Amino acid sequence: MRSRPAHDPFAALIPPAAADLPIAWDRVRVPGLPAGFDLTPPERNAPTPMARFHRRIIHRLLDGVGGTDGNGPGDRLVLVDKALPHAQFDLMLSEASDHDKPSPVDVAPVTAQALWRSGLEFVRFVSAPAQQQTFGLEQGQLHLALNCDPGTRDRESVQAAKQFHLHLLYWTEAELAALRRPGRLSDVHDGRLRRQLLDPLAFLGARLVAARVAELDLVAVGGRLLAPTDGNTAPGAHGLGCVIGLPGWAVLGSPAFEGLVRRLHRCLEGLSADLLEAFTGERTPPRPWHRHRLLPVPQIDARVRSLGLPRAVCDGLGVLARGLRDLEPAQLDRLRRGSAAARQHCMTLNQPCYALNLHAPGRNGPLASLIDAPEVWLGIQTKLFSGVGGAGLLALDGVPSVRVLRGCGRFSEAQWRLRADFQRAFAQHNRDALASWLAGMPGAPPAPVRQLADFTRGWV
């Protein structure tokens, strides 16, 4: 006999149609580092990104580009071999200054443009028939994933390292095979697992964000807002979250797309402040290991309804208000000293906290490659409790909610060498594709592409 799920104060936020939501929360298992290439204690505890990344830096694209006002410390953009992969063929493109720059508005526009242009080149690279054949990429899928959580600096977060960074992710046909027979949400009775992998804001957040995104001008990128309804959100037709349809991958190469992501962040930042003020009377995140006290529920209801949001969204926020509880200092102290699982279940993330995912339906192939997709979906997932980011919890191969389990065993040295060959080939492709554009950039010129020497020295 199955045990009944524990009472969930946010259950009413999950539409009835979601009981049949296809999920794969334990199927996609990705090995970890090969023996001998583990992170060293100095790397794990290093105070700066460059010190943490130093053995895994594949290519330095930018170094010394001015801050957002042109006068601040320069941005540094590096391509990195990830220490805990989400797929055999993945990379990370990260801003790597000595101080935190966590959001799309904390870096210079040119830095973000270089990041998104590199994302476009990743799609072009894996779509090339020669690369498909060399690395066995036929019938695979990709995602470009960005997480942003600048305000959570106590419990585990979707953005543990507070650098603006993009995950370049490609899953092969063999890795996708685990998704052939997904499960259903109704089969999961572990309350903690459900909250972490189907955040209370999974559906309400889509409607909430869509209400504000509808006010943005999407004409410059040729985008369209896909209205979230139970008919397409619960079955996962477009993945979870608010979705903007884009007219193909090429839009990532335009300054207008960088501007859109910047405006999206400002939109979410303003929305978060409005909601925090409605719920607590405060507009800025609390200091670490504290949470603002909630206002009385009738007062929250009145403040929420003054924000001009759709009635259904206001009703959902009312359900959320009745499910949340204050955390007293003694409780927070116990959570601070307790397990990560307890913190993740009881402590909210500070807002704005979200994941952006770019992907297109269908699989890669020599005749119909991913770069040819007529429409690309930009998904915006808001997070309230779930510390799983957009690279680890995403829509994949028609399954709207897939968790990637990392560190399951180890890659062999041969598998890792093939991964390194893929990464270096992409880095060279990207360097050449961006060469003329980067030539006019301020700061140091792009460095040579490195190669993996051995597991002691890493990339040199």
N, C-alpha and C positions, 0 to 999 in steps of 0.2 A: 504494500500500500504506500502511495506517495504521501510524504508529509505535506501539510498545507503550508503555503508561504506565510511568513510572519506578516502582521499588519503593516501596511505601507501607507503612511499618511499622505503620500503623493499619488496613490493609485488612480485617483480620479483624473489625473493629468495625462494618463495613457489611454488613448481611444480604444473602444472595444475591438475595433478591427485589427489592432496591433497584436492581439492574441495569436494571430497566424503570421506575424512578422517573421520572415525567414532570417535565421541567424546562424552564424558559425563562430562560436566563441572559444572553441577548443580544437579546431581542425588544422589551421595554418600554423605549422611549427617550424621555426627557422633556427638553425644551429647558431652557436656563438663562435667566438674566436678560436682558431686552431691552437693546439697545444704550443706553448712557448711565446704567444703573442699577447698574453693578458696585459691589462693595464697595470702599471707599477703603482705602488703607493704614492710616490711623488707626482705621477700623472693624475691620479684620482684627486689628490689634495692640492693641486697647483692653483695659485690665485688668479691666473690669467688664462684666457682661451689658448693663446699661442703655446704656453707651457703645457697645457693639457693635450693639445693636438700635435705637438711637435713631431712625433714619429709617424703621424698619420696625415700630414699635410701633403696633398697631391699637387696642388697648384695655387699660387697666390695671384689672383686676378687684379686686385686693387690694393693700394697701400698709400694712405695719405690724402685721400679725398676729403674735402672739408665737411664739417658737421652740417646739421640742417640749416644753420644760419650762415654758413660759409666761414665762420670764425672759430668754431669749436674744434675739438680734437678730431683728427682725420679718421675716416672709416678705413677698415681693412677687410677685404673679402677673400676668403680662402675656400678651396674645394677640399673636402676632408673624407677620408676613409673612416666610416663609422665604427666605433668600438663595440656596438651592440646592434648588429644589422637587423633590418626589417625584411630583407630579402637577400638572396645571394648577390643580385646585381642592384645595388643601391649606393648612393653617395649622399653627402650633405654639403650644402653651400652655406657658409656661415660668415656673418660679420664677426671679426675677432679682435676688436679693440681691447684695451686693458680695462675699460669700464663698461658697465652694462648699457646696451642699446637694444631693448627687448621688442620694440614695436615698429611697425612700418613708418611711423612718423619720427623715429629717433635716428634715422640714417638719412644721408643726403639723397635726393631723388636719383642722382646718377648711380649710387650704390644699389638702390632697389631696382633700377632699370637693368643694371648688369646682372642682378640675381634673376629677374624674370626673363631676360634674354637668354640666359644660360638654361633656364627651364625649358624654353622653346627649343633650344638646340639639343637638349636631352631627348625630346620627343622626335626631332628630326633624326638624331643618331640611331635610336633604337628602331626607327621605321625604315632605315636604309636596308635594302635586301642583302647587301654584303655583310652588314653587322648581324642581321638576323641569322644568316648562315654560319658566320664565324662563331657566334656565342650561343646558338640554339635559342633564339628569341621568338621563333615562329609561334603564333597562337598565345602570346603573352599579353599582359596588360600593365598599364602604368598609372601612377598617381604622382602629382606634385602636392606636397602637404606642408602647411605652415601653421605653427601654433603660436598663440600670443596670450601670455598671462603675466603681465608686468607686476601685478600687485600682490601675488601670493608668494610669501617668502617664509612661511612656517611649515605647513603640511606639504605633502608631495603634490606636484603640480604638473600640468600638461607641458610646461616649459621650464624644466628644471634648471637648465643653463639659460640665463637671461640674455641671450644674443638673438638678434634677428637672423633667422636661418630658414632654409628651405630643404625639405627632404625630396630627393629624386629617387623614385621607387619603381622597380620593374620586377614583376613576378612572371616566371616562366610557366609554360603549360604544365610542367611536372608539379610546380608549386601550387598551381590552381586546381589540380586534380582533387585536392582535399575538399573542395567546395561542391562536388557533384551532388551530394545529398545533404543539404543543410537541415538544421533542426528548426524548431519553432519557439518563439518566446514563451508560449504557454507551457513548454516543457521545463522551464527553469524556475525552481522554487527557492533558490538561495537569494535571500533578500539583499545581502551585501553585494553579491555578484550583479544582480539586476540593477542596483543603483549605480554601480560603477560603469556598467556597460550599456545601460539605457538610462541616461541621466534624467532626472525629473523635468529638465528643460528640453528634452529631445524633441517633443512635438510642440509644446507651448512656445519654446524658443524660436522655432521656425516661423510661427505666426507673428510673434512679437517683432522679430528682426525684419520680416517681410513688410510689416506695417511702416517701419521707418525707412527701409531701403526703397520703398515705393516713392519716397520723396526725392530720391537721388536721380540725377540725369544720367541715364545709361546710353544715351544716343552716341556719345563720343566713342564708345567701344562696340556699338552695334548690339548691345545686350538687351535681354528681356527678362523680366522677373517671372518666374514660374510660381504661380500662386500655390501656397501649401494648403492642401485639403486632405481630409482623411482618405480620400480616394486615391491619391498618389503618394502621400507621405507614409501612411501606415504600411502599405504593401512594399514600400521602398522603390517605387518606380523611378525616382530620381535620387535615391539615397536619402538619408535623414538630414534634416536641417533646411534652412532657407536656400533656395537654388536660383542662381542667375545663369541663363543660357547665353553663351558667347558664340560668335560666328566663326568658329574654328580656332586652331592653335596660334595662328599668325598674330593674333591680337596681342599676345604676350610681348611681342617685340616693339610695341608702340609705347611712347611716353604716356598716352592716355590710359593704358592699363595700370601702370604704376600709380597714376593719379587716382584711378578708381579704388585701388586697394588702400591708398592713403585716406580717401574720403570715407571708405567703409569703416576704417578704424576710428576715425573721428565720430562717425555716426554711432558706432557701438559704444564708444567712450562716453558720448553724451547720453545715450539711452541708459547705460549702466549707472551714471551719476543720478539721472532722474529717478530710476527705480530704487537706488540705495537711499536717496532722500525720502522717497515715498514710504519705504519700509522702516527707516531708522532715523530720519531727520538729518543725516549726514550725507555729504556729497563726495567724500574722498575715502579710500580704503582705510581700514584700521591698521594700527601698527602690528607687527608680527605677534602671534600668540594672543591676540585679542579679537573680538568681534563686536561690532556696534550692537547696542541693545535694540530690540524690536519695539516699535510703537504699538499701542493697542490696535487690535484688528480693525475695529470700525474706523479708526483714524487712517490706517493703511488703505482701506477700501476707498475712503473719500479722496485721499491723495492720488491713488492710482487712477480713479475715474476722472480726475482733473487733467490727465496727461493727453487726452484726446486719442486714446487707443481704441481699437474695435471692442465692442462689448464682449465678445467671446474671449478676447485676450484678457480683458479686465476680470472676467469671471474666473479664468484660469489662474490669474495672479492672486485672486482671493483664496482659491484652494491652496496655493503655495503659501500664502501668509498664515493660513490655519495649520499648516503642517510644520512650519519652522518653529524652533524653540531657541531661547537664549542659552548661551553657554556661559556658565558661571566661572569665575577665576579658578576654583578648585577643579572643575571639570576640564578646563583647558590645560591645567598643570598636569592632570593625569594623562590627557591625550598627548601632551608633549613628551612624556616619559614612556608612553605606551607603544603599541604596535602601529605600524603604518596603516594596516587595514582598519583599525579603530578610528584613526584620524580621518581617513578618506571617507568613512561612512558617516561621521558625525560633524566634521568641520566643513563648512562651505569653502569654495574657492572665492577669492576676491575678484571683483569685476572691474574692467571687462576681461573675460576669459573665453577664448573661442579658438576654433580650428578652421582653417580654410583648406579645402581640397579641390584640386582641378583634375578632372578625368573625363574621358569620353567612353560611351558604351561600345561594345564590340571588342574583338581581339585583333592583335597584330598579324600581318601576313604580307608576303611579297607583292601581292596584287592589290590588296585593300589594307593599307598600313594605317597606323594610328594617326599619323600626321594629316591624313586625308579626311578625318572626321569633320562633317559639316557643322556640328555643334559640339561645344565643350561645356561641361557643367562646372560652375564655380559654386561649391557648397559651403555654407557658413553654419557651423555647429556651435551653439552656445553651451557652456559648461557651468554647472553649479556645484556638483559633487564629484563628477567623474574626472579623475586625474589621468585618464588615458587620452593621449593626444591624437591628432588627425592622422598620424603615420601608423598608429597602432590599432585604431578602431575606425573602420571606413567601409564604404560600399565597394564590393569587389566581385567581378564576374556575375553580376545580376543579383548578388546577395546583399541586401542593404545594410547589414550590420555584421562585420567580420572583425574579430580580434586576432591580431598577429601575436603569437606567443614566441618570444625571443629567448635565445640562450638555451635552446633544447638540444643538448649535446654540443658537439664541436664540428665545424667544417674541417675537412681534411686539408692538408697542405696543398694538394693538387686543386681542390675546389677553390681555395683562397687565391692560388696563383691565377686561376682563370678569372676570378673576380678582379684581381689586380690588373690583369691584361685589359679587361673590359673598362675599368676605371681610367686607366692611362690612355686608352684609345679615345674615350670620350673627352678627357681633358685636352688632348691634342686637337680633336675636332673643334671643341669649344674655343680654344685659344685661337685657332685659325679663323673661325667664323666671326669672332668678335674683334679680330686684330685691328682692322681699320677704324672701327668705332672706338676702341680703347686707346688708340694712338693719340687721340686728342684729349685724353683725360689728364687732369693734374695729378701730382704725386709720382711715386716710383712707377716705372714701366712694369708690365707683367713679368713675373719671374719665369724661368724655364719650367716645363713640366717635369716632375720628379718621377722616379721609378722605385718599386719595392725591391730593396736590396736583400734583406733577410728579416727575420722576426726580431732580431736584437736591435738593428739600426732602424728598421722601418723604411719609410719613404725618404730617399736621399737625392 
